[in-house]
């Protein structure tokens, strides 16, 4: 899983899979879900993220990560 913030559009993309997106659906105002060919969720786009999320805090709880990299 990858989190990518785009300051120029104030959007946060949560990449859940390496599979390509083949379809998208806006499920709420400014929240877009990307699907692969089998309709599995592969990503989430949160538009105007700083208005909806506490962007200064990122916390993981009980994450079974084997390899973590932090890029700034």
Steps between C-alpha positions, in 0.01 A plus 500: 500500500623848414377839612569786260405859577478752216519854648420670167152339502474430876420137428612183675525180300509170687640235266383160624622279216748492216219398263392772258174682544239431233203680653429771757197596702438804717342355814466830687577863424874506422561129576581288194557123510707338224428140396691240301346288223351260760345792698750465784589831665851608397504859623325788669523865402404754766459844347544809721672268748616769741138606551391146591803345669751591769788499252763575766436167675566160349482207736516127441367254752588130493623519142662172394751677275814310410668777303430865574649792311432864573552755225462873549 
